[in-house]
Amino acid sequence: MSVDSSALPAGATVAQYLTKKWGIKTRLVPLSVVAVLTTPTRVVKNNPRRFALIVVNNGTGSVFVGWDNGVTISNGLPLSASGGSITLLADEDGELTCGEMIAIAAAGGNNLSVWEVESL
């Protein structure tokens, strides 16, 4: 869905733009850091109010993400060490954006930084 930028007032903020685009106010959820284990580890809970999600692997080993407890290092989406990331946006990624995300690592010592944008 596009928004006619001429309909926004001069000096409009991103928050105003998103309110017009999505029809609802949003907020940035405070940063969370998740230590990923060698067993399935919840990164985020299911949240139908989530519009955007960014997950960054700050660890020294690869982390693999999926959307259920069946995620493994063989079938998960890989996030490479030292900055591998995934960005999900409701407009592009649909239900994946608001679903529960699970991660697993081949070895311990990997942290994920997680940012979410959700509706108020």
Secondary structure, 3 states (H helix, E strand, C coil): CCCCHHHCCCCCCHHHHHHHHHCCCEEEEEEEEEEECCCCEEEECCCCCEEEEEEEECCCCCEEEECCCCCCCCCCEEECCCCCEEEEEHHHHHHHHCCCEEEEECCCCEEEEEEEEEEC
